[in-house]
Amino acid sequence: MPQAGILLQLHDSHHAWQEERGPRFVLLLTADDATGRVSVARFRPTEDARGYFQLMEQVIGRFRLRLALYTDRHAVFRPVGKWCELSCATTQFAREMRELGIIQIFAR
């Protein structure tokens, strides 16, 4: 089984991947923080929790569990806006990662 580093970065890239020949997609990918090596990538119609769950399912299935994820502050990863101020709630993605023992680190 391949092994990778302890810190895994999650990235997204919104781009017209097919130029004018088709719809726009978002590329979601994971990269090992130490090597920059892409471990899993997939195209999605939008950046959403379902896509990140599918991405993590592939990562966990192919590699040993990481101890931490390095992410941006997208609403999938961290509650934003008034809802966040009114509640101590967390996102479904954050709850699942915590249950798996994976720590989230947010970029500034």
C-alpha positions in Angstrom: 0.0 0.0 0.0 1.5 3.4 -0.9 2.2 5.8 1.9 2.2 9.5 1.9 2.8 12.3 4.4 0.9 13.3 7.5 -0.5 16.5 6.1 -2.8 16.3 3.1 -3.9 19.5 1.2 -7.3 19.7 -0.5 -7.5 22.0 -3.6 -10.1 23.1 -6.0 -9.7 24.6 -9.5 -12.7 26.2 -11.2 -11.8 26.3 -14.9 -13.3 25.9 -18.4 -11.5 22.6 -18.7 -13.2 21.8 -22.1 -12.9 25.4 -23.3 -16.0 26.2 -25.3 -16.7 22.5 -26.2 -18.6 21.7 -23.0 -19.7 22.7 -19.5 -17.4 24.1 -16.8 -16.2 21.7 -14.1 -14.4 22.0 -10.8 -11.3 19.9 -10.3 -11.0 18.7 -6.7 -7.7 17.1 -5.7 -5.6 16.1 -2.8 -1.9 16.6 -2.6 0.7 15.4 -0.1 2.0 18.5 1.6 5.6 17.3 1.9 6.0 16.2 -1.8 3.3 18.1 -3.6 2.4 14.8 -5.2 -1.3 14.5 -6.3 -2.9 11.5 -4.7 -6.5 11.7 -5.9 -8.3 14.0 -8.3 -11.8 14.2 -9.7 -14.0 16.5 -11.7 -17.3 17.7 -10.3 -20.0 20.0 -11.6 -19.6 22.2 -8.5 -17.4 22.4 -5.4 -19.6 20.8 -2.8 -19.5 18.5 0.3 -20.5 15.4 -1.7 -17.4 15.8 -4.0 -15.1 16.2 -1.0 -16.6 13.2 0.7 -16.1 11.1 -2.5 -12.5 12.4 -2.7 -11.8 11.5 0.9 -13.4 8.1 0.4 -10.9 7.4 -2.4 -7.9 8.7 -0.4 -8.8 6.6 2.7 -9.3 3.5 0.5 -6.0 3.9 -1.3 -3.7 5.3 1.4 -3.3 5.1 5.1 -5.2 7.8 7.1 -3.6 11.2 7.3 -3.5 13.0 10.6 -4.4 16.4 9.2 -6.0 18.1 6.3 -5.0 21.5 5.1 -8.0 23.4 3.6 -9.2 26.8 2.6 -12.2 28.3 4.5 -14.9 27.1 2.1 -18.3 26.6 3.6 -17.9 22.8 3.1 -15.1 22.8 5.7 -16.2 25.6 8.1 -19.5 27.3 8.8 -19.6 30.9 7.5 -21.9 33.9 7.9 -24.6 34.7 10.4 -25.4 31.0 10.8 -21.9 30.5 12.2 -22.2 33.4 14.6 -25.5 32.2 16.0 -24.4 28.6 16.6 -21.5 26.6 17.7 -22.4 24.1 15.0 -19.9 22.6 12.6 -20.2 21.3 9.0 -21.1 17.7 8.1 -17.6 17.3 6.5 -15.8 18.6 9.7 -17.9 16.3 11.9 -17.0 13.3 9.7 -13.3 14.1 9.7 -13.3 14.5 13.5 -15.0 11.1 13.8 -12.2 9.6 11.7 -9.6 11.3 13.8 -8.5 13.6 11.1 -7.5 17.2 12.1 -8.5 20.1 9.9 -6.1 23.1 9.5 -7.5 26.2 7.8 -5.4 28.4 5.5 -5.5 32.1 6.3 
